[in-house]
């Protein structure tokens, strides 16, 4: 290779590769967008930005203490419209004994709307409080007051079974204008009833509906006129029943019917 050719080749090697600055065209807008988002997030996270100024409570209340409801909500309403913890508000509202369920939502621009469904007791658990239609127990502050609700005497785990029996048996008893005022389930699922006329009915275990039907079939013919003298009816017999009279001291003195 001639000296001139060598020099030309060397010069080509020393020519710098051109640098592209096209990336600057999209990097700058990206940085601007990130900065705006960071600022917006910081701005919206500030409790002073669109603070919650109103709390509206909705529901049909009979036993719910509305003043207490507002107090517990006010205690957890922290933050502005965008960052208030609505799930936390719902959880706190549902801790109140007379509240069954609650839902919470934001209303633009400064309002929190709280909808409340009240508990509806259908029975009283003698040991644990009120029982709702789902068989769940809830206990308001203070002593549970006696009222027109039937009394259930049994374990909490038996509530759903007791409710089912209560409704079915009351339908049968309604034919004789009778209702259950007290229902007892023991650990072995043996049943005893007390009716609105003061009569005690012992059903025991198994075939309880059949035994109650047997009681109803002869109630108006043989028992109704004697109800003021009868303490209890024992239906734990294959045929017939046993009567315990109020002037007797124990169920050992029973007359078979």
Number of C-alpha atoms within 10 A of each C-alpha: 6 6 7 9 10 10 11 10 10 11 10 9 9 8 8 7 7 6 6 7 7 8 8 10 9 9 11 10 11 12 11 11 12 11 12 12 12 11 12 12 12 10 12 16 17 16 16 12 15 18 19 22 12 13 16 12 15 13 13 10 14 11 13 19 12 13 8 12 18 15 11 15 19 13 10 16 18 16 18 21 24 19 15 19 15 18 11 14 23 20 14 15 26 19 12 20 17 24 21 16 16 18 17 20 14 16 14 11 14 16 18 22 16 22 17 23 17 20 20 16 18 17 25 25 24 17 13 16 18 26 25 18 14 12 20 14 18 20 16 14 9 6 8 15 9 10 9 10 16 21 22 27 21 20 16 16 10 16 23 16 12 21 20 11 16 20 13 11 19 16 14 16 18 12 10 13 11 17 21 23 19 22 23 18 20 14 9 8 15 14 21 21 23 19 17 14 14 16 19 20 22 22 22 19 14 12 11 19 14 12 22 17 15 15 20 18 12 12 15 11 9 11 17 14 11 10 16 13 13 19 18 22 25 21 21 18 12 7 11 13 18 20 20 21 20 14 10 12 9 11 16 10 13 16 12 13 12
